[in-house]
Amino acid sequence: MDEAVGAVRTIWARGRWWRHGHILLNGRKTDRPSCEVSIGDVITLKPKLHKLAREAMESMAGHEVPGWLELNPAELAVRIVAAPTQDQIPSM
């Protein structure tokens, strides 16, 4: 389980959560990390992952959420509030 918590610390590792169907986009399951999102879309987790996500959030205390995202920790939800600029997108 610790490996899973650490696995969500990078943008590339998060793709695994998408591919395994743990992510909900506007309340609907999606398994494509490359799916298109729009401003206003809400990304959440399946309820069975809430405990794991809360543990991950505690271990990442002080981590800065990018300005183009709005985090709602109480609901474990992220809303897209703007399109990221080129310098806000990690490169390989």
Backbone hydrogen bonds, N-H to C=O, Kabsch-Sander energy under -0.5 kcal/mol:
donor,donor_aa,acceptor,acceptor_aa,energy
5,V,1,M,-1.9
6,G,2,D,-2.4
7,A,3,E,-1.8
8,V,4,A,-0.7
8,V,5,V,-1.0
9,R,6,G,-1.4
10,T,7,A,-0.7
14,R,10,T,-1.7
15,G,11,I,-0.7
15,G,12,W,-0.7
16,R,13,A,-1.3
17,W,13,A,-0.7
17,W,14,R,-0.7
18,W,14,R,-1.5
19,R,15,G,-2.9
20,H,16,R,-1.8
21,G,18,W,-2.1
22,H,17,W,-2.3
23,I,30,T,-0.6
24,L,44,T,-2.9
25,L,28,R,-3.1
26,N,24,L,-0.6
26,N,42,V,-3.4
28,R,25,L,-1.5
30,T,23,I,-1.9
35,C,32,R,-2.0
40,G,80,I,-3.3
41,D,38,S,-2.3
43,I,78,V,-3.3
44,T,24,L,-2.6
45,L,76,L,-0.5
46,K,22,H,-2.1
49,L,46,K,-2.3
50,H,47,P,-1.7
53,A,49,L,-2.6
54,R,50,H,-2.6
55,E,51,K,-2.1
56,A,52,L,-2.1
57,M,53,A,-2.5
58,E,54,R,-2.1
59,S,55,E,-2.0
60,M,56,A,-1.1
61,A,58,E,-1.2
63,H,60,M,-2.4
69,L,66,P,-2.0
70,E,79,R,-2.3
72,N,77,A,-3.3
75,E,72,N,-0.7
76,L,72,N,-0.8
77,A,72,N,-1.9
78,V,43,I,-2.4
79,R,70,E,-2.6
80,I,41,D,-2.4
81,V,68,W,-2.2
81,V,79,R,-0.6
82,A,68,W,-1.3
88,Q,85,T,-1.8
89,I,86,Q,-1.3
